[in-house]
Amino acid sequence: MYDLAIVIRRLPYGSFILMAAIVLISFPPFIGHTTLLNLCGFTYGMQGFIPAAISTVGGSALVFILLRSLLNDRLRRWAATNEKWRALEAVIHAKGLPLIILIRISPFPPWVYSNTLFASIGSVSLSQFTFATLFVLPRVLLYVFVGSRIANLSDGEQRSHMDTTTIFINSCLVVGGILIAIISSSVVYYFVHKEINALHSGRPTTVALDTEALEGPEGVPLLENSLSP
């Protein structure tokens, strides 16, 4: 990584090369988002957060737009035959932005598959997806910081002073990521299976209940009643 960072740093537009690489690996089936964030920090120090943040948010939004526009019809046909996927769509539609943010900040599913997941769920809008992606930026900052510390560790005189700090931060990232992944996976699993059980038992589903809550006693939308003279 050291030799690669030196080469990129010497290039007049090295930061744009890193940004283009981050955008590229935001598309399936590529991987390596975390490694490139570390490389931003390794190459430019904490200043590497700016290109890392811009390309992370911009790249994920680009993936969302392209996949949604190119594969929308195919995904809808496939989702219509998949019970679990329909349940997942219903849960995300009902729970809204908080659940989207929770899934987004979780390290599981991995970055590229998280982008693909939300692009394939019709109830998630681009504005919701982009706003939820902003909550990933603190983690981006930490990965860039770790990369900058690794660069400092290449200096033998500083290695003994910063090795413990770097190990601690890396450990916190791993443990925190596992905890968030467990919480988000458990929440999604609970609501999806609750939705599937409702479909099987004939009880009103989450979406149906939300729809009824917005209607008056005669099935007239409450919004319409409130606007009537």
N, C-alpha and C positions, 0 to 999 in steps of 0.2 A: 504493500500500500504506500510505503514511503516514496519509492521511485515514481509511482504513478502520480502521487500528489505533487511532487517536484515538477513533473512534466506539465501537469495541468496548470499549476501556479505560474509557470513561465509563459503560457499561452496568453495572447492578448484578450481572448474571449473564453478563457477557461471556465468561468462560472456559467456561461451559457451552454457549454458542452455538458456540464453536470446537470443543469436544469433539463436539457433535452433528454438526457439519459433517465432522469427521474420520471419524466412524462412518459417515456417509452415503456419503462417497466411497470407503469400503472395499468397497462393493457395485458390481458391474459394472452399467452400463458407465461409471461415473463415473471421473474422473481428478483429480489435483491434490493427492495426499497430501504430496508434498515442499513444495509451495507453502504449504499450511496449516501445516506444521511450522515453516517460516520465519516465517509470520505469528504463530504463538504466541510465538516469540522476539522478533519485532519489537514485539509488543504488550506483553508482560509481562517481557521480558528472560529470564534463565535460569530464573526461576520458571515460565515457560511450559512447561518440560519436564514438570512434573507432569501438567497436563491433556493434553499431547501424548502422554505415555507411557501413561496410563490409557486414553485413547480409541483409541490405536493397538492395544494388546493386546486391549481389550474389543471394539472394532469388528471386528477380524479374527476373533475367536472367535465373535461373533454371525453373521458371514457364513458361517463354517464350519458352524455348527449349522443355520441356516435352509436353506442350499443343500443340505446333506446330507439333511435331513429332507424337503424339498420335491421334490428332483430325484433322489433316490437310485435309484429304480426305472428312471427314464429313462436315467440315466447308466450303470447296469449293463447295460442292453440295448444301448446304443451302444458301450460298451467291449467287449462280447462280439464285436462285428463289426470291431473296429479292432485290428490286430495290434500296431502300435507302442504303442498305449495299454496293451494287455495287458502288453507287455514293460516299459514304464515302471512299471506297478504292481508287476510281479514284482521289478524291480530295487530299488525303494523299499522293498518288503516285506522283501527280503533284506538290504539294507544298513542299513536302519533309521534311527535318529535322527541319526547323523552326516551322512548324505546329506541328510536333511530340513533340518537346520540349514544346511548349505552352500547349498542352493537358496534357503532362506529369507533369508539375509543377502545374497544376490546381488541387484543392482538389476534383473536380467533373469531371469524375466519381471517386468514392473512390478507394483507393490503390489497393485492390485485383481485382476490376473490370477493372481498368486501365491496369493492367498486362494482364488480359484475353483479353481485347479489342485488344491490339497490337499483341498479339500472334495469333489472329484470322484474322488479316489483312495481306494478303500475300505480299503486296508491301513493308512492313516494314521488314528490315533485323535485325538480332541480333545485329550487330554493331551499327546501328542507334538507336535501342531501348536502348542498354546499355549506349551509349553516352548521350542520352536524359535523362536517369535516373540519371546521374551525376548531372544534374541541380536541382535535388530534394534535394541534400545534404545540401544546406543552410537551407532548412526548417527542415531537420532532426536535424541539429545543434541547431536550435531554440527550437524544442521540447525537446531535451536533456537538454538544458539550463533551460527551464521551469521546468522540472523534478528536476533539481538540486536546483532550488530556492524553490520549494515546500518542498524538504527535509530540507532546511535551515529554512523554516517557521515552521517546527515541533519543533524547539527550541524557546520557548516562549520569550527569551530575544531578539531574532533577528526579531520576527514577525512584530513588529511595524515599523521597519526600511525597510523591504523589501516587505511588502504587496503591497504598491502602485506600485513598479517596476514590480512585478509579474503580477498584474492586467493589467498594461499598455501593457506589452509584449503579454499577452494572447489576449487582445483586438486588438492589431495590427495584430496578427496572424489570428484572426477571420475576421477582416475587409479586410485585404490583401487577404486572401483566397477567400472571397466572390467576390472581385473585379476581381481577376484572373479567377475565375470560370465563371463570367459573360462575360468577354472578350473572353475567349477561346470558350465558348459555342456559343456566337454570331458569331464568326469567322467561326466555323465549320458549324453552321446552315446556314449561308449565302452561303458558297461555296457548301455545299451539295445540297441545294435547287436550286442553279444555275445550278449544274450538272444535276439534275433531270429534270429541265425545258429544258435544252439542249437536253436531251434524248427524251423528248416528242415532241419537236418542230422539231427534225431532224437536228438541228444545230450541228456543230462539237463539240464534248465534249472536256473537258480539256485535257484528255490523247491524243485524236486525234490531237489537236492543237499542243501539245508538240512534237508529233511524226512528224507532218508536218514540224515543225521548224527545225528538225534535218535532213531533206531531201532536196535535191537540186530540181531544177525545173522539172527534169524528174523523180522524185521519187527515185533518187539514194542517199543513205545516204551521208551527207556532210563529215563524217569521212572517208568514203571510198574514196571520191574525193581527200581529203587532203593527203591521203597516196599513191595515185597513182603517178607514175613518170611523 
